Amino acid sequence: MDRLSRENAGHGAEPGNTGGTCLGGFKILWDCAHFSLFYENAQDPEYVLDICSTLSESQLNLPFFTFGLDQRGQYLGITVESNAAPRAQEILHNFSAQSDKAFLKAHKSSILSIFPHRNRPEIAASLLHAFSESKIQPAAMANSSAAISAVIDRGLAPQAAQALFGPFCFNTYRTPEDWKLAQKGKEKIYKEIIASYQEKRPKVYSLNWDLDLDLFEVWSPSDGLGSFAELIRRLDRAEVNLAFLVSFAVGVNQEHKFFLAFPHAKLDTVQEDLRHLTSCRIILRPRTVSVFSMNGPHFGDRYGIAALLFRCFYEALIRPIAVGCTVASIMGLVESDRVKAATEAIKASFDVPAVMEKQH
């Protein structure tokens, strides 16, 4: 169990709000800086590797990281704690200044994580709807095997915590006030948990694959999160699992770009709903993808995990389509015909005791 779960997991207490979906808990890492970087060159596999390697060489931990690749270019979302922000900004500014095709935006942020989501689209939909109702625009989102995390404006984090108590209930908190009282003193403890042990080959508990999924790329306007949330809710009613989610806020208007993966067979029942979501642009990739996930005892605390992952893929000539690192976990998308090569590349760089595959 990762440290977020240990701090906030439910203990069997009676839920405080029986009207919402009951979750185990949520956590906010308050004092962060988030960097959104778009590189208008989809053909350069070294760009993200060089960025991650430079951040690793500076021993900068990334509590949240996202990457996406499409025909337009490469999207990166990088979050560090505030004390590391000046060095991270210097590094990323240097990379963005090297090309007129790179666009960097930075802002003070917090990371909000809710758990567990159990791959239910309803959880993501309710979170997006709560953000929409509260006029909160996430700079980035990602799911792990246990949690869904969102990077939000630091000044809006208290408002976001309050908004959760409409669509959700929590086993350990009846009200937002209960949650605030439970957090006193924990932020100091959270920041002091730093893994000093750096394995040569980082250990993972297992490498898990969700095979042969459909990948949708969705562009949603900044004021369209509510409509997009309703679409995701329909997928939940059709009993479609949400296998993968990462998002980025892009451009002057902060339009949201989502990478979403779902099982193909069940998704056929809601294809028309996807096509008729007129407020969004939706692209279905023609080839199936597979999702890998792994987590380890130090993934949430140590630097260099993302750099190691991108290096092993680069050396194996694998281009991941999207990657999300949050709550001590890594999840990523590759084309399904690259699963075997990706597995071998990961096993060469990480200590992997078991590989498990789920076929749809």
KAUR-V223327 format. One record per backbone hydrogen bond with DSSP energy under -0.5 kcal/mol. NH is the residue of the N-H (numbers start at 1). CO is the residue of the C=O. Records with the same first field share a line. If there is no record, write none. Layout:
NH=CO ; CO
This chain:
6=2
7=3
8=4
9=5
16=170 ; 173
20=17
21=167
23=169
24=115
25=115
27=113
29=111
30=28
32=30 ; 109
33=80
34=107
35=78
36=105
37=35 ; 76
38=103
39=74
40=38 ; 101
41=39
44=41
45=43
47=44
49=45
50=46
51=47
52=48
53=49
54=50
55=51
56=52
57=53
58=54
59=56
60=55
61=59
63=61
64=79
65=325
66=77
67=323
68=75
69=321
70=73
74=39
75=68
76=37
77=66
78=35
79=64
80=33
82=31
84=81
85=82
88=84
89=85
90=86
91=87
92=88
93=89
94=90
95=91
96=92
97=93
98=94 ; 95
99=96
102=99
103=38
105=36
107=34
109=32
110=152
111=29
112=110 ; 150
113=27
114=148
115=25
116=146
117=146
120=117
121=119 ; 240
123=120
124=120
125=121
126=122
127=123
128=124
129=125
130=126
131=127
132=128
133=129
134=130
135=132
136=131
137=135
138=136
139=151
140=151
141=247
142=149
143=245
144=147
148=114
149=142
150=112
151=140
152=110 ; 150
154=108
156=153
157=154
160=156
161=157
162=158
163=159
164=160
165=161 ; 162
166=163
167=163
168=164
169=21
170=173
171=23
173=170
179=175
180=176
181=177
182=178
183=179 ; 180
184=180 ; 181
186=183
187=183
189=185
190=186
191=187
192=188
193=189 ; 190
194=192
196=194
198=196
199=197
204=351
205=295
207=354
208=206 ; 293
209=356
210=291
211=209 ; 358
213=289
214=262
216=214 ; 260
217=283
218=216 ; 258
219=281
220=218 ; 256
221=279
224=221
228=224
229=225
230=226
231=227
232=228
233=229
234=230
235=231
236=232
237=233
238=234
239=236
240=235
241=239
242=119
243=241 ; 261
244=261
246=259
247=141
248=257
249=139
250=248 ; 255
254=251
255=250
256=220
257=248 ; 255
258=218 ; 256
259=246
260=216 ; 258
261=244
262=214
263=241
264=212
267=263
268=264 ; 265
269=266
270=267
271=268
274=270
275=271
276=272
277=274
278=276
280=277
281=219
282=280
283=217
285=215 ; 283
289=213
290=334
291=210
292=332
293=208
294=330
296=328
299=296
301=298
302=298
308=304
309=305
310=306
311=307
312=308
313=309
314=310
315=311
316=312
317=314
318=313
320=318
321=333
322=333
323=67
324=331
325=65
326=329
327=63
329=326
330=294
331=324
332=292
333=322
334=290
336=288
338=335
339=336
342=338
343=339
344=340
345=341
346=342
347=343
348=344
349=345 ; 346
350=346
351=202
352=350
353=204 ; 351
356=207
358=209
360=211
